[in-house]
Amino acid sequence: MSQIRQLKTKEMQTFKNLFDQLWNNASNYKRIKRIDFVFDSYVEHSLKEGERERRRNVDPIELIKIEQDTPIPIQMDRFWSSCKNKEMLQSAAATSFIEKAKMANFTTVLSAKYTDNTGDNDSRDAKIVMNKEVQICSDVRTSVEEGRIVMHLFHAVQSSITCLIVLSNDTDVVVLLRYIFQLFSNELQELWIKNYVKKKTENMSPGGG
């Protein structure tokens, strides 16, 4: 979700513009073989949900639905204050990305709680889109986003991906990545993390810059 919030929405008209921009940002890398989207979890009464409640400084305004042609709200700070909005946003974004992935020449993996045209809204299973087909990726199965990042990276390494670029502003992710590189040091050649807030790209590989 932090990657979505970094996008400048003032010049956007609808959520389609938002989804298109995020997809372009993620897919705009040379020789790309795979994209993974790891969405946040919003579990009532969880510790993380309590932290989000404490950080809230404006009253939320909730949308009835979010679709491709839904206008971008003017008061985005109030939009972000609603967990319901963010869940609907992730659902709409995932649906949009799956359709884009069917036309792409690389593999796409998504893990998020969302409802598709099959009525599936299980956040534990990921969807993998490859060769224009959508399948369940049960190897990536956990409801906590930090855990899903590990599972996504593990699945990528097992799929013979040797260079990974992670887009994240979360300091906890940095700690995880250092551990992950040690865990997969024989299979993984490069591991990078890109922080849009600090405008910094760091090589997490041993001896990296």
N, C-alpha and C positions, 0 to 999 in steps of 0.2 A: 504493500500500500504506500510505503514511503516514496517509491519511485513514481507512482501516479501523482502524489501530492507535489512533487517537484516541478511538474509541468505547468506552464503558464496558460491559464484557462481564459484570461480576459479577452483574448482575440478568438476564442473558440465559440461556435454557435451551439453545437449539439455534442452529446456524448460520443457520437461516431468520430468526431474530430479528435477527441481525447484518446479513444482506443486506437485510431490510426496512428497518432503521434507516438504512443507508447510502443506499438508494434514496430514502427519504423526505427525507433531508438534501439530496440532490442535486436533487430535483424540487420542493422547497418554495419556489419562486420565482414571483412573479406574471408573467404574460404570457410564460411560458417557451415557446420554440419548438424547443429542441434541447438534449440532454444528451450530452456526450462523456465516456466513461470511458477513461482512459489508464493501463493497468496497468504494473507494473514488469517488467523482464526479468531472468532469472536464468541467466546464461551461465557455464558452468564455466571456471575459469582466467582470467576477465576481470579487469580492474583493479577494477571495482566489486565483483565477487564477493570479491576479496581484501580489500577494505575491510570488507565485511560480516563476513568471517571474523575480522578483527582486532577488530571491535567486539563480537563474541560473548563474553559473560561467564558464560553458563550452558550446561550440556550440553543438547543438543536432545532432545526427545521427539517421535518421528514417528508420525503417525496413519496407519492403513492406507488410509482413504478419508475424504473430506469430502462429505457430502450435506446436503440440507435438514434432515433430522431428526438429524444427527450432533450429540451433546451438545458444548457449548462446554467445552474443557479448563479445569480449575481452575488449573493452572500455565501461564498464558499466556506468561510470559517464556520458558519452555522450548519452547513451541509456536512462538514467533516466531524462535527460534534455528535452525529447520530451513527451508532453502530449498525442500525438497520439500513441506513443509506449505504454504508460501506459494504455490507453484505450484498445488497442489490447491485452495487457497482461491480463487485467482483464477479457476480453471476453474469452480468451483461458483458463484462470484459472477456471472461472465459469463453462465452458463446461466440463472441466476435473473433477471438483469436483462433478458435477451432476452425471456423470457416476460412480464415486466412491461411491457416496451416495446411488445409487440404490442397491449396494451390501452390504451396511452397515446395522447393526442392531440398528441404532439410527436415529433420525430425523435430517435432514439438511435443513437450511434455508439460502438462498443467496439473497442479494439485490445488484444489480450492473447494469450498462448500458452495455449490451452485446447482441450480436446477436446469436440466436441458430438456430436449423434446421427448426424452424417455421417462421424465419424471424423477430422474436420479439426482438426489441432493446429498449424497454421502461424501463427507469431506475426507474420509480415510483413504479412498482409492484415487489414484491419479489417472488422467486420461493421456494416452500417447497417440499422436497423429503421425502416421508414416505411410507414404505411398497412397495418400488421399483417403486412408482408412482410419477410423477412430476406434481405439480399443481401450479396455481397462488395463492399467499398469499396476497390478497388485503388489509389485515389488516396492513401490513407493506408497507405504501405508502407515500413516500416523496423523493425528489431529493437531499436533503442536508444530508451528511453523519452523522453529529452530531444528526440531527433529526431522522435518521434511527436507530441509536444506541438505542435511547429511545424507538422507536417503536418495535425494535427487543426484547429488554428486557421486555417491556410490554407484548408482545405476548408470550414470554417464561413464564412469571409469570402466565398469563391467561391459559397457558397449563400445570399448576401445577408443574413447575420447581421451586424448593425451594433453590437451591444453584447455583450461577452463578459465572463463572470465565471469566473475560474480559481481552483479550490480547491487550494492547494499549500502545503507547509511547506518546500519546497526553495529555498534561496537562488539556486541556479543558474537556476531557473525565472524569478526576478525579472529577472535579467540578460537572459534570452531575451525576456521580455515587452516590455522597453523597446525592444529591437531590432525586435520584431515590429510594435509600434505604428508605428514610423517606416516600416517596410516597407509597411504597409497603411493609412497615414494618410488616404488619399483615400477608402477604403471603410469604414474602421472609425471609429465615433463615440466609443465608450467601451470601456475595457479595465480591469477590476478584478481584483485578486488578494486572496483571502481566506486568511489564515494562522490555522489553528485553534490552533496552539501558542501564538502570541503574542496570539491573540484580537484580530487586527487586520485591517481591510479597507482596502486602499490603491488609490487611483485612479491607474493607470499612464499615463493620458492626459496630454499636455502641459498644464500648468496645473492638473492635478487635485490634490485634497487628499490 
